[in-house]
Amino acid sequence: MTLRPERANAARGAAWLVGLAASLGACATPGPQVLSPGDPLVRSALERIARQAERRVNLIAFGQLRMSARGDRGRVEQVVVAERPDRLRLESLDPLGQTVALLVSDGSRFGWYDGRRLESGPVSASLLRDRLGLELAPREAVEAILAAPSAVDSTVRAAFRSRGEMVVELDAWRLRLAADGELSGLESLDAAGRTRWRAEYSGWSDVPGGRFPHDLSIEIPPARTRVRLALREIRLNAALDPRVFVLPVND
């Protein structure tokens, strides 16, 4: 029997909730409280997340980056500049503050310095994978870094509360909201509902230009990769010179 698209989506959401409820049921704590997808509390929470995300246009921050990929681990000081929809500057520094690696993208072209050579070219969806080992397209990376998921206004497939958090599954996203309403988790889902990548956020506070978390992690389960950023000197919505996202190199 072939399910019609709308029934297939509903079945996927129901199956996900049943599986999650079963796993949580093994714990001593009470099980999740299932919410109706049309619950006004769910829609209100999503609208708040969408409004906050819309206000975050760009970010400048310094921090310490820790990355583990297939057993390899590394730690480095990092400068992060991200601007919607797909402009990035990721700069790694040595203990003396010298640049050891730099990736910039203005959305159409990229520049790359790996400590030995300079390179530039047209931006592709595999830019971050090929240069940094991260399975995210540039636009996805900006969404994850800014804690600003797209299409939050899409159809709610399932929702529940557990341990003080609200979890909401949309067409291509799964969101976790902390008890105070702040975004604590964001997952990008494939067509079968599997996690492509997930981001976790904590330490939200007021910073110049708005509110932002001081701790950010991005995990890519299929690639067994995890990046953790402990951020400081965070600034939102600054007036950025477009040259921040351009590395002058000869083509």
PLY file of the C-alpha trace (Angstrom):
ply
format ascii 1.0
element vertex 251
property float x
property float y
property float z
element edge 250
property int vertex1
property int vertex2
end_header
0.00 0.00 0.00
1.30 3.47 -0.91
0.69 6.32 1.54
-0.40 9.66 0.17
2.17 12.44 0.93
0.18 14.06 3.73
-0.48 10.70 5.39
3.16 9.71 5.00
4.25 12.88 6.78
1.77 12.33 9.58
2.88 8.72 9.93
6.51 9.78 10.08
5.78 12.26 12.87
3.71 9.72 14.81
6.40 7.05 14.49
9.04 9.50 15.68
6.98 10.40 18.77
6.27 6.75 19.60
9.95 5.86 19.37
11.01 8.83 21.47
8.35 8.16 24.07
9.53 4.56 24.33
13.13 5.61 24.88
12.18 8.18 27.49
9.80 5.77 29.13
12.75 3.61 30.15
13.83 6.40 32.52
12.42 7.02 35.97
11.15 10.47 35.02
7.63 10.96 33.64
7.18 10.50 29.91
6.71 13.33 27.42
3.50 15.34 27.23
2.30 15.16 23.63
1.04 18.47 22.28
-1.31 19.05 19.38
0.50 20.46 16.33
-2.11 23.22 16.35
-1.62 24.10 20.02
-1.42 27.92 20.35
1.53 27.52 22.73
3.48 25.71 20.01
2.74 28.34 17.39
3.53 31.16 19.82
6.89 29.59 20.69
7.80 29.19 17.02
6.79 32.75 16.21
9.08 34.01 18.98
12.00 31.98 17.62
11.28 33.27 14.10
11.18 36.92 15.26
14.47 36.56 17.12
16.11 34.80 14.18
14.97 37.53 11.80
16.67 40.15 13.96
20.03 38.36 13.83
21.50 39.59 10.56
25.17 39.04 11.29
27.61 38.02 13.99
31.20 38.80 14.92
32.73 36.73 17.72
35.97 35.36 19.07
36.26 32.03 20.79
37.89 28.69 21.23
37.03 26.00 18.73
37.31 22.30 19.50
36.78 19.84 16.68
36.64 16.06 16.69
36.33 14.12 13.45
36.57 10.33 13.19
38.79 10.11 16.26
41.00 13.13 15.48
40.81 16.11 17.84
42.03 19.67 17.65
41.70 22.97 19.46
42.35 26.47 18.16
41.43 30.12 18.71
38.78 31.16 16.22
37.36 34.33 14.71
33.82 33.85 13.41
32.00 36.31 11.17
28.69 35.25 9.62
26.09 37.26 7.75
22.83 36.12 6.24
22.18 34.54 3.91
25.53 32.87 3.14
28.53 35.09 3.88
31.26 33.65 6.12
34.68 34.37 7.54
36.26 31.58 9.61
39.78 32.39 10.76
41.97 30.14 12.92
44.75 31.73 14.99
47.89 30.37 16.64
48.79 31.24 20.28
50.52 34.41 19.03
47.41 35.56 17.18
48.78 34.80 13.73
46.43 33.41 11.07
47.03 29.71 10.39
43.92 29.10 8.27
41.29 31.35 6.74
38.14 30.68 4.75
36.03 33.56 3.45
32.98 33.57 1.22
30.88 36.45 -0.06
28.17 34.06 -1.24
29.40 33.77 -4.82
33.18 33.38 -4.52
35.46 32.06 -1.79
39.02 32.61 -0.67
41.04 29.97 1.18
44.40 30.08 2.95
45.67 26.89 4.60
48.90 28.30 6.00
50.86 27.58 2.82
48.95 28.72 -0.22
46.09 30.97 -1.31
43.18 29.76 -3.40
39.92 31.22 -4.72
37.01 30.16 -6.86
33.22 29.98 -7.18
31.27 28.88 -4.12
29.72 25.42 -4.21
27.60 23.48 -1.73
30.67 21.37 -0.88
32.91 24.33 0.03
33.00 23.65 3.79
33.25 19.90 3.32
36.19 20.17 0.93
38.14 22.77 2.96
37.14 22.12 6.56
35.58 18.67 6.61
32.13 20.02 7.54
29.14 18.56 5.71
27.16 21.80 5.59
26.43 24.12 2.72
27.50 27.74 3.41
23.91 28.88 3.86
23.28 26.08 6.37
26.42 27.00 8.28
25.23 30.61 8.59
21.83 29.43 9.83
23.47 27.18 12.42
25.97 29.81 13.57
23.31 32.54 13.87
20.81 30.16 15.54
18.42 31.28 12.83
16.62 28.33 11.20
14.77 29.02 7.97
11.17 27.99 7.29
10.13 28.01 10.96
6.66 28.90 9.68
6.33 25.54 7.86
3.83 22.86 8.91
4.21 21.45 12.43
4.30 17.65 12.22
4.61 16.78 15.92
5.28 18.45 19.26
5.74 17.46 22.90
7.13 18.63 26.23
9.72 16.70 28.24
11.96 17.67 31.14
11.13 21.33 30.79
11.80 21.50 27.05
9.43 21.79 24.12
10.37 19.75 21.04
8.77 20.60 17.70
9.19 18.74 14.42
8.60 20.65 11.19
8.92 19.59 7.55
12.72 19.74 7.53
13.65 20.81 11.06
13.44 19.60 14.63
13.66 22.35 17.25
14.23 22.15 21.01
13.15 25.10 23.13
14.29 25.50 26.73
11.88 26.28 29.55
12.67 30.00 29.18
11.75 29.86 25.47
15.29 30.15 24.13
16.39 27.88 21.29
18.46 25.05 22.79
18.66 22.66 19.84
18.25 22.69 16.07
18.33 19.67 13.77
18.25 19.56 9.98
16.32 16.51 8.76
16.50 14.63 5.48
13.43 13.44 3.55
13.21 10.31 5.72
13.34 12.30 8.97
16.94 11.37 9.79
19.30 13.92 11.31
21.69 15.47 8.78
23.24 17.79 11.37
22.32 19.19 14.74
23.29 22.32 16.63
23.03 22.91 20.37
22.98 26.29 22.11
23.46 27.29 25.75
24.53 30.27 27.80
22.14 32.77 26.20
22.68 36.34 27.38
22.35 39.94 26.26
25.19 41.02 23.96
25.69 44.15 21.85
22.94 44.01 19.25
20.64 41.42 20.85
20.74 38.06 22.59
23.05 35.19 21.71
24.41 31.95 23.23
28.01 31.77 24.41
28.26 28.04 23.78
27.53 26.50 20.39
28.13 23.00 19.08
27.46 21.51 15.67
27.39 17.75 15.19
27.22 15.88 11.89
26.35 12.27 12.82
26.89 10.68 9.36
30.44 12.08 9.26
31.11 11.53 12.99
32.16 15.16 13.27
31.55 17.57 16.13
32.56 21.21 16.46
32.29 23.13 19.72
32.64 26.89 20.04
33.02 28.73 23.34
32.37 32.31 22.24
33.33 35.65 23.75
33.30 39.28 22.59
30.08 38.62 20.70
28.54 41.39 18.64
25.36 41.18 16.57
24.17 43.28 13.63
27.30 45.37 13.21
27.96 47.42 10.08
30.32 45.10 8.19
32.65 46.09 5.39
31.98 43.70 2.46
35.74 43.21 2.18
35.58 41.15 5.37
34.29 38.31 3.21
36.82 38.67 0.39
40.37 37.30 0.33
42.40 39.14 -2.35
44.12 36.43 -4.39
45.01 36.01 -8.02
42.75 33.64 -9.96
0 1
1 2
2 3
3 4
4 5
5 6
6 7
7 8
8 9
9 10
10 11
11 12
12 13
13 14
14 15
15 16
16 17
17 18
18 19
19 20
20 21
21 22
22 23
23 24
24 25
25 26
26 27
27 28
28 29
29 30
30 31
31 32
32 33
33 34
34 35
35 36
36 37
37 38
38 39
39 40
40 41
41 42
42 43
43 44
44 45
45 46
46 47
47 48
48 49
49 50
50 51
51 52
52 53
53 54
54 55
55 56
56 57
57 58
58 59
59 60
60 61
61 62
62 63
63 64
64 65
65 66
66 67
67 68
68 69
69 70
70 71
71 72
72 73
73 74
74 75
75 76
76 77
77 78
78 79
79 80
80 81
81 82
82 83
83 84
84 85
85 86
86 87
87 88
88 89
89 90
90 91
91 92
92 93
93 94
94 95
95 96
96 97
97 98
98 99
99 100
100 101
101 102
102 103
103 104
104 105
105 106
106 107
107 108
108 109
109 110
110 111
111 112
112 113
113 114
114 115
115 116
116 117
117 118
118 119
119 120
120 121
121 122
122 123
123 124
124 125
125 126
126 127
127 128
128 129
129 130
130 131
131 132
132 133
133 134
134 135
135 136
136 137
137 138
138 139
139 140
140 141
141 142
142 143
143 144
144 145
145 146
146 147
147 148
148 149
149 150
150 151
151 152
152 153
153 154
154 155
155 156
156 157
157 158
158 159
159 160
160 161
161 162
162 163
163 164
164 165
165 166
166 167
167 168
168 169
169 170
170 171
171 172
172 173
173 174
174 175
175 176
176 177
177 178
178 179
179 180
180 181
181 182
182 183
183 184
184 185
185 186
186 187
187 188
188 189
189 190
190 191
191 192
192 193
193 194
194 195
195 196
196 197
197 198
198 199
199 200
200 201
201 202
202 203
203 204
204 205
205 206
206 207
207 208
208 209
209 210
210 211
211 212
212 213
213 214
214 215
215 216
216 217
217 218
218 219
219 220
220 221
221 222
222 223
223 224
224 225
225 226
226 227
227 228
228 229
229 230
230 231
231 232
232 233
233 234
234 235
235 236
236 237
237 238
238 239
239 240
240 241
241 242
242 243
243 244
244 245
245 246
246 247
247 248
248 249
249 250
